[in-house]
């Protein structure tokens, strides 16, 4: 479970970074 959560967080972080890049 911990690993899954970590993976999800990484995916979310990447998505956020991508969104931020697009917004800029």
PDBQT receptor file of N, H, CA, C and O in Angstrom, charges set to zero:
ATOM      1  N   UNK A   1       0.853  -1.206   0.000  1.00  0.00    +0.000 N 
ATOM      2  CA  UNK A   1       0.000   0.000   0.000  1.00  0.00    +0.000 C 
ATOM      3  C   UNK A   1       0.887   1.254   0.000  1.00  0.00    +0.000 C 
ATOM      4  O   UNK A   1       0.662   2.197  -0.759  1.00  0.00    +0.000 OA
ATOM      5  N   UNK A   2       1.889   1.234   0.865  1.00  0.00    +0.000 N 
ATOM      6  H   UNK A   2       2.072   0.469   1.482  1.00  0.00    +0.000 HD
ATOM      7  CA  UNK A   2       2.789   2.397   0.964  1.00  0.00    +0.000 C 
ATOM      8  C   UNK A   2       3.413   2.678  -0.402  1.00  0.00    +0.000 C 
ATOM      9  O   UNK A   2       3.514   3.828  -0.830  1.00  0.00    +0.000 OA
ATOM     10  N   UNK A   3       3.826   1.609  -1.073  1.00  0.00    +0.000 N 
ATOM     11  H   UNK A   3       3.744   0.675  -0.725  1.00  0.00    +0.000 HD
ATOM     12  CA  UNK A   3       4.467   1.788  -2.373  1.00  0.00    +0.000 C 
ATOM     13  C   UNK A   3       3.458   2.388  -3.363  1.00  0.00    +0.000 C 
ATOM     14  O   UNK A   3       3.794   3.288  -4.133  1.00  0.00    +0.000 OA
ATOM     15  N   UNK A   4       2.241   1.887  -3.333  1.00  0.00    +0.000 N 
ATOM     16  H   UNK A   4       1.968   1.155  -2.708  1.00  0.00    +0.000 HD
ATOM     17  CA  UNK A   4       1.213   2.370  -4.255  1.00  0.00    +0.000 C 
ATOM     18  C   UNK A   4       0.992   3.865  -4.019  1.00  0.00    +0.000 C 
ATOM     19  O   UNK A   4       0.910   4.654  -4.960  1.00  0.00    +0.000 OA
ATOM     20  N   UNK A   5       0.897   4.229  -2.752  1.00  0.00    +0.000 N 
ATOM     21  H   UNK A   5       0.963   3.587  -1.987  1.00  0.00    +0.000 HD
ATOM     22  CA  UNK A   5       0.648   5.641  -2.424  1.00  0.00    +0.000 C 
ATOM     23  C   UNK A   5       1.797   6.502  -2.941  1.00  0.00    +0.000 C 
ATOM     24  O   UNK A   5       1.592   7.581  -3.496  1.00  0.00    +0.000 OA
ATOM     25  N   UNK A   6       3.021   5.987  -2.741  1.00  0.00    +0.000 N 
ATOM     26  H   UNK A   6       3.187   5.110  -2.290  1.00  0.00    +0.000 HD
ATOM     27  CA  UNK A   6       4.202   6.745  -3.189  1.00  0.00    +0.000 C 
ATOM     28  C   UNK A   6       4.145   6.907  -4.713  1.00  0.00    +0.000 C 
ATOM     29  O   UNK A   6       4.435   7.978  -5.246  1.00  0.00    +0.000 OA
ATOM     30  N   UNK A   7       3.768   5.834  -5.396  1.00  0.00    +0.000 N 
ATOM     31  H   UNK A   7       3.531   4.964  -4.963  1.00  0.00    +0.000 HD
ATOM     32  CA  UNK A   7       3.717   5.903  -6.861  1.00  0.00    +0.000 C 
ATOM     33  C   UNK A   7       2.655   6.916  -7.288  1.00  0.00    +0.000 C 
ATOM     34  O   UNK A   7       2.863   7.711  -8.205  1.00  0.00    +0.000 OA
ATOM     35  N   UNK A   8       1.525   6.868  -6.606  1.00  0.00    +0.000 N 
ATOM     36  H   UNK A   8       1.356   6.222  -5.861  1.00  0.00    +0.000 HD
ATOM     37  CA  UNK A   8       0.436   7.789  -6.941  1.00  0.00    +0.000 C 
ATOM     38  C   UNK A   8       0.907   9.225  -6.738  1.00  0.00    +0.000 C 
ATOM     39  O   UNK A   8       0.648  10.099  -7.566  1.00  0.00    +0.000 OA
ATOM     40  N   UNK A   9       1.594   9.455  -5.638  1.00  0.00    +0.000 N 
ATOM     41  H   UNK A   9       1.804   8.746  -4.966  1.00  0.00    +0.000 HD
ATOM     42  CA  UNK A   9       2.089  10.800  -5.338  1.00  0.00    +0.000 C 
ATOM     43  C   UNK A   9       3.024  11.260  -6.447  1.00  0.00    +0.000 C 
ATOM     44  O   UNK A   9       2.960  12.405  -6.892  1.00  0.00    +0.000 OA
ATOM     45  N   UNK A  10       3.886  10.365  -6.886  1.00  0.00    +0.000 N 
ATOM     46  H   UNK A  10       3.939   9.434  -6.525  1.00  0.00    +0.000 HD
ATOM     47  CA  UNK A  10       4.851  10.719  -7.938  1.00  0.00    +0.000 C 
ATOM     48  C   UNK A  10       4.087  11.099  -9.208  1.00  0.00    +0.000 C 
ATOM     49  O   UNK A  10       4.410  12.087  -9.869  1.00  0.00    +0.000 OA
ATOM     50  N   UNK A  11       3.089  10.313  -9.532  1.00  0.00    +0.000 N 
ATOM     51  H   UNK A  11       2.827   9.511  -8.996  1.00  0.00    +0.000 HD
ATOM     52  CA  UNK A  11       2.298  10.566 -10.743  1.00  0.00    +0.000 C 
ATOM     53  C   UNK A  11       1.618  11.932 -10.610  1.00  0.00    +0.000 C 
ATOM     54  O   UNK A  11       1.613  12.732 -11.546  1.00  0.00    +0.000 OA
ATOM     55  N   UNK A  12       1.054  12.178  -9.446  1.00  0.00    +0.000 N 
ATOM     56  H   UNK A  12       1.058  11.528  -8.686  1.00  0.00    +0.000 HD
ATOM     57  CA  UNK A  12       0.350  13.443  -9.226  1.00  0.00    +0.000 C 
ATOM     58  C   UNK A  12       1.326  14.607  -9.341  1.00  0.00    +0.000 C 
ATOM     59  O   UNK A  12       1.022  15.639  -9.939  1.00  0.00    +0.000 OA
ATOM     60  N   UNK A  13       2.504  14.418  -8.757  1.00  0.00    +0.000 N 
ATOM     61  H   UNK A  13       2.751  13.580  -8.271  1.00  0.00    +0.000 HD
ATOM     62  CA  UNK A  13       3.517  15.484  -8.789  1.00  0.00    +0.000 C 
ATOM     63  C   UNK A  13       3.896  15.775 -10.243  1.00  0.00    +0.000 C 
ATOM     64  O   UNK A  13       4.028  16.930 -10.649  1.00  0.00    +0.000 OA
ATOM     65  N   UNK A  14       4.065  14.711 -11.004  1.00  0.00    +0.000 N 
ATOM     66  H   UNK A  14       3.958  13.773 -10.674  1.00  0.00    +0.000 HD
ATOM     67  CA  UNK A  14       4.448  14.887 -12.413  1.00  0.00    +0.000 C 
ATOM     68  C   UNK A  14       3.332  15.621 -13.157  1.00  0.00    +0.000 C 
ATOM     69  O   UNK A  14       3.593  16.510 -13.967  1.00  0.00    +0.000 OA
ATOM     70  N   UNK A  15       2.089  15.237 -12.872  1.00  0.00    +0.000 N 
ATOM     71  H   UNK A  15       1.877  14.515 -12.214  1.00  0.00    +0.000 HD
ATOM     72  CA  UNK A  15       0.944  15.873 -13.530  1.00  0.00    +0.000 C 
ATOM     73  C   UNK A  15       0.916  17.357 -13.174  1.00  0.00    +0.000 C 
ATOM     74  O   UNK A  15       0.713  18.215 -14.032  1.00  0.00    +0.000 OA
ATOM     75  N   UNK A  16       1.124  17.635 -11.902  1.00  0.00    +0.000 N 
ATOM     76  H   UNK A  16       1.289  16.938 -11.205  1.00  0.00    +0.000 HD
ATOM     77  CA  UNK A  16       1.109  19.031 -11.440  1.00  0.00    +0.000 C 
ATOM     78  C   UNK A  16       2.213  19.817 -12.132  1.00  0.00    +0.000 C 
ATOM     79  O   UNK A  16       2.000  20.940 -12.591  1.00  0.00    +0.000 OA
ATOM     80  N   UNK A  17       3.388  19.218 -12.202  1.00  0.00    +0.000 N 
ATOM     81  H   UNK A  17       3.561  18.306 -11.830  1.00  0.00    +0.000 HD
ATOM     82  CA  UNK A  17       4.528  19.891 -12.843  1.00  0.00    +0.000 C 
ATOM     83  C   UNK A  17       4.173  20.179 -14.299  1.00  0.00    +0.000 C 
ATOM     84  O   UNK A  17       4.453  21.264 -14.808  1.00  0.00    +0.000 OA
ATOM     85  N   UNK A  18       3.564  19.217 -14.956  1.00  0.00    +0.000 N 
ATOM     86  H   UNK A  18       3.337  18.336 -14.542  1.00  0.00    +0.000 HD
ATOM     87  CA  UNK A  18       3.203  19.395 -16.362  1.00  0.00    +0.000 C 
ATOM     88  C   UNK A  18       2.189  20.524 -16.480  1.00  0.00    +0.000 C 
ATOM     89  O   UNK A  18       2.303  21.382 -17.355  1.00  0.00    +0.000 OA
ATOM     90  N   UNK A  19       1.199  20.517 -15.595  1.00  0.00    +0.000 N 
ATOM     91  H   UNK A  19       1.107  19.819 -14.885  1.00  0.00    +0.000 HD
ATOM     92  CA  UNK A  19       0.173  21.558 -15.615  1.00  0.00    +0.000 C 
ATOM     93  C   UNK A  19       0.813  22.919 -15.392  1.00  0.00    +0.000 C 
ATOM     94  O   UNK A  19       0.484  23.892 -16.071  1.00  0.00    +0.000 OA
ATOM     95  N   UNK A  20       1.730  22.978 -14.434  1.00  0.00    +0.000 N 
ATOM     96  H   UNK A  20       1.997  22.188 -13.883  1.00  0.00    +0.000 HD
ATOM     97  CA  UNK A  20       2.407  24.237 -14.119  1.00  0.00    +0.000 C 
ATOM     98  C   UNK A  20       3.154  24.735 -15.358  1.00  0.00    +0.000 C 
ATOM     99  O   UNK A  20       3.129  25.921 -15.684  1.00  0.00    +0.000 OA
ATOM    100  N   UNK A  21       3.810  23.808 -16.028  1.00  0.00    +0.000 N 
ATOM    101  H   UNK A  21       3.830  22.844 -15.763  1.00  0.00    +0.000 HD
ATOM    102  CA  UNK A  21       4.588  24.169 -17.206  1.00  0.00    +0.000 C 
ATOM    103  C   UNK A  21       3.657  24.739 -18.282  1.00  0.00    +0.000 C 
ATOM    104  O   UNK A  21       3.989  25.716 -18.954  1.00  0.00    +0.000 OA
ATOM    105  N   UNK A  22       2.498  24.115 -18.431  1.00  0.00    +0.000 N 
ATOM    106  H   UNK A  22       2.228  23.322 -17.885  1.00  0.00    +0.000 HD
ATOM    107  CA  UNK A  22       1.548  24.564 -19.448  1.00  0.00    +0.000 C 
ATOM    108  C   UNK A  22       1.005  25.939 -19.079  1.00  0.00    +0.000 C 
ATOM    109  O   UNK A  22       0.832  26.808 -19.934  1.00  0.00    +0.000 OA
ATOM    110  N   UNK A  23       0.740  26.117 -17.787  1.00  0.00    +0.000 N 
ATOM    111  H   UNK A  23       0.880  25.411 -17.093  1.00  0.00    +0.000 HD
ATOM    112  CA  UNK A  23       0.177  27.372 -17.313  1.00  0.00    +0.000 C 
ATOM    113  C   UNK A  23       1.166  28.519 -17.540  1.00  0.00    +0.000 C 
ATOM    114  O   UNK A  23       0.781  29.620 -17.935  1.00  0.00    +0.000 OA
ATOM    115  N   UNK A  24       2.408  28.245 -17.290  1.00  0.00    +0.000 N 
ATOM    116  H   UNK A  24       2.720  27.351 -16.970  1.00  0.00    +0.000 HD
ATOM    117  CA  UNK A  24       3.421  29.300 -17.426  1.00  0.00    +0.000 C 
ATOM    118  C   UNK A  24       3.511  29.802 -18.868  1.00  0.00    +0.000 C 
ATOM    119  O   UNK A  24       4.311  30.690 -19.164  1.00  0.00    +0.000 OA
TER     120      UNK A  24
